[in-house]
């Protein structure tokens, strides 16, 4: 079951700060999602393509589905017709495939570039130099990505009890977003998303400038991956 009381409190907290709450519903049944939907939640995040396809087919059509997992290029075609926002675009090959599938579906897909801000091998993403080169190539016409709209960055902080490290990583991402906005996106109001923070660190992330937070366990409890 979804924790409606916690959702209501978090929803108010996020709304007051102009932050988008993504309810991370991976491995949770449609009934749990409907509980939050009935309360007014519309943004839901999923990590697995097959699971997302199944939920999309059975749940209300006005849900905004966010793909927040590590997306493989051969799976893009399955979510390209409907996905609202792809959070973890962490390499050029994936970016090109999203553009190709968006073109086939005659739509523009919103994406976030994932930045590698944590010092961990389990994390993915572009580094800052790669982002600057990518955006330079797009602006100069070397890369043609007419069916993608880059809306900001996503980053995951280190898994550490050292809050100073976490704060530094979050604030660094937010400052880099502002720098890139000034250099490449001043005339693009859609480039305004700084997606960082989860159930355990959302307050720190918001304090550092996050505009979009992924909340799972606080809303749905622990996940059963063996089901």
N, C-alpha and C positions, 0 to 999 in steps of 0.2 A: 504493500500500500504506500501511496505517496503521503508525505507529511504535509498536510495542507496548512497547518498552523505555522510551521517553519517557512513554507513557501510564501505565505501572506506577509510575514515579517520581512523576509528577504526582498520580496517584491517592492514593498514600501521603501526599504532602505536603498535599493538600487534606483528606483524611480526618483527619489529625492536627489540623487547624485547624478542623474542623467546617464546611468550605466545600464546596458542591456544584459539581462539575465538569460543565459542559455541553460535550460534544464537538460542535463546529460542523462539520457534515458536508455543508454546501451544496456542490453541484457534484461531490461525490464519489460513486462507485458503491456499490451495496448491499454488495458484497464487502468494501470497506474498513470499512463500519459493522459488518458481521458479525465482523470480526476483533476489534474492540474489545468488541463484545457478548459474544463467547465468553470474553473475559478478565474480564467482569463489569460493563462500562459499560452503564448503562441510560438515561442522560439525553443526548439528542441534539438539537441545534439546527439548524433550517432557516430559510432566508430567503425561499424562493419557494414559493407555495402549490401550484402544479402539481407541482413536484418532491417536495414533502412528501407529497402525495396518493399519488404513485406508490410512494414508499418505504414508506409506511404499509401499502399493499396487499400488499407482498411480503416484508416483514421481520417478525420476531417480535412478537406482540401485546402483550408486556409492556414494550416500549420506551416510555419517557416522552418524547413529542415536544414540544419547545419551539419556538414560533414566535418568532424573534428579529429578523425583518426589519421593514421599513416596511409595515404591513398596510393594504391598501385596503379600504374598507367593503364593496365589492361582492364581495370574496373571502372574507369571514368565513364565509359559509354552507358553504364547502367543508371547512373545518377544524373547525367548531364541534362536529361529532359526536364528535371524538376528541382534540383537542389537550389537552395536559396543562397548559401554562402559556403565556400570550401575554405576551411581555416588553415590547413597545414600544407600549403604548397611549398615544398622544400627543395625543389631542384628544377632546372630548366626543362628537362625532358617531360616532366609532369605538366609544367605550365603549357608547353606546346601541345600536348595531347588534350588538355582541357580546352584550349582554343579550338583545336580541330573538331572536337565533339560538340562544342557550342555552335560552331559554324554549321555542322550537319543538322543540328536541331533548331537552327535559325533563331538563336537567342544569344544574349550576352550573359556570361556567368561571372558573378562577383567572387573574388578570391582575396585571401590574405596571404602574404608571403611569410613563411615561418623563419624567424631568425634564431640562429644558434647562440643563445645567451648563457647557457649553463655549461660548466666544464665537466660534462658527462658523456661517455660514449653511447649511452642509450638514447640520447636526444638527437634530433635531426634539425636541418635547416641551413639556410644561406648564412654566410658571414657578411659583415658590412661591406667589404670591398666587392663581393660578388653582387650584392644588391645594387650598389652604385654603378657597376659595369652593366648590369642587366637593364637598369632604367636609362642609362646613357644610350645603350643599343636600341632601345625602344624609341627614344626621342629622336635619334638620328635616322631611323628607318632601317637599320640593320636587321631588327626584329619586327615582324608584323604580327601583332596580336590584337586584331580588331574585334574579336569576340570575347575578350576578357576585360574585366574592369578591376584593376587593383585598388582595393579599398583600405589598405592599411597593413599592419603587421600583427603576427601572433608570436608569442614566445612563452616557453616554459622554464621556470626558475629551477635552480639546483635543488635536489632532494637533500636538504641539510637543515639541522636545527639552528644554524647560524643565521639569524634574521638580518644581520648586516650584509651578508652575502646576497640574500634574497632581495633586500631593498636596493642594493647596488645594481643587480641585474634588471629589476623592474624599471628603475629610474633611467638606466642606460637605454633600454628599449624605447621608453617614452621620449627621451631627448633625441634619439636617432630618428624617430617618427617625425618630430618637429623639424629636424634638419632636412630630411628628405621632402617633407611637405613644402618647405620654402624653396628648395632647389628644383623640384620636378612637378609639384601638384598644386601650385598656388591657385590655379584656375579650375581645380577639380574638387568640388565640395564633398564628393563621395569618399575622398581619401581622408578619413578621420577616425578609423577604427584602430584602437590599440587593445588587442585581445590578450589578456594575461590574468592569471589568478584562477584558483579552483576552491574547493570547499575548505581547505586548510589554510589558505593564505589570501582569501579574497579581499579582506580589509587592507592588508598591506599593498596589494595590487591596485586597489582603487585609490589609496592615498598617493601612490606613485604615478597615477594618471591613466589607469585602465578604463576603457569605455565599454568593455564587453568581458564578462566573466562566465566561466563554465562551472556549474554547480551540479554535482551528482549525488554523492553519499548523504549530504545534508537533507536532500529532498526525498531520496528513494531508499536510503539505507545501504548497507553493504550489498555487493552484487554476487550472484551465484553463477560463477563461470562454468560450473560443471553441469548446469541444466541443459 
